Every structure is written in C-alpha cells, then in structure tokens.
C-alpha cells in the first residue's frame, strides 16, 4: 500500500440522517456499534453504547449516485 497525501474521494448523493441514539442499545446505537468494530474493546460495548447516548451520536447514510477522486481502489 502506498501513501499518497493528495488522494481523495468524493461521494455525491442523497443523505439520510437518523435521529440521535437516545437509549443505550437502541437501533441507532447498535448500528454505530456494528460500524465501530475493532475500535470497541472486547467487553466494552455497554460503555460504548452509553457514551453514544451521552454524545447524542447519529448515523448518516448516503445513497451514492456518483463517486470520483484520485487513487480509488474499487477492484
């Protein structure tokens, strides 16, 4: 893998913003937990979910209509 500080990608499309997670373990919190993957330490999911509620985290879903940029590896 090469490092390229000038590589970028642009995704154009319609965005949908989910309401904030309001209860530890609600649907938005579980979706964020699934995205976080290895960033959440083993056994730390309850603490992570509570932190998401405190920070009023949301999920933004983008239905991409156009993707462009430099050095995109899509193969």
N, C-alpha and C positions, 0 to 999 in steps of 0.2 A: 504494500500500500504506500502510495506516495503522498507527501504532504504538499498541499497547494493552498496557500493563504488567500488566493484570489478566486477559488472555486465557490460557486454559489448555485442555488436552485430557487426558482420562483414557481409557486403553485397558485394558479388563478382559479377561482370558482366561487360557489356559494358556501357560506359558513353558517353553521347552526351552533348556538351556544346553549348548553344545558344549564339549568338553574344550579345554584351552588349546592354542594353537599351540606345537608343540614342535620343529619343523624348518622352517627358512626355506623358504617356498614350499609348505608343506603345504596341505591343503584349507581349513583354518580361516584360515590366513594369506591365501590367495588370495581367500576370501570377504570378509575385512576390507579387503583392498586394493581390491576392486571397490566396496565401500561408500565408502571414503575418497575416491575420485575425484580431484577437483581439489586436494585437500589434500596430495596427494603430488606433489612437484615432478617435472617431466619428467626421466626418467633416474634417479630416486631410489627406485625400487621395491625394489631389493635391500636398500638401507639400511633402508627402512621395514619390510620383512619381517623383517629381523634384529632390529629394535627390538621388533616384536610378540612375538617369541620371548623376548627378554630380559625383557619385561614380563609374560609369560605371559597374553597377551590371549585373551579368549573371545568367542564370538558368542552373543547371546541372541536367540532367535526367539520372537515372541509370536503365537499364533493368536488374533486379536482376536474376542471374542464380543460385546462392547459398547463403543461409542465415544461419548463425550459430553464436553461442556465448553462454552466460550463462544467465539464468533467463529470457528467452524470453517468453513473454506472447502473444501468437499468437492465442489464442482461443477465 
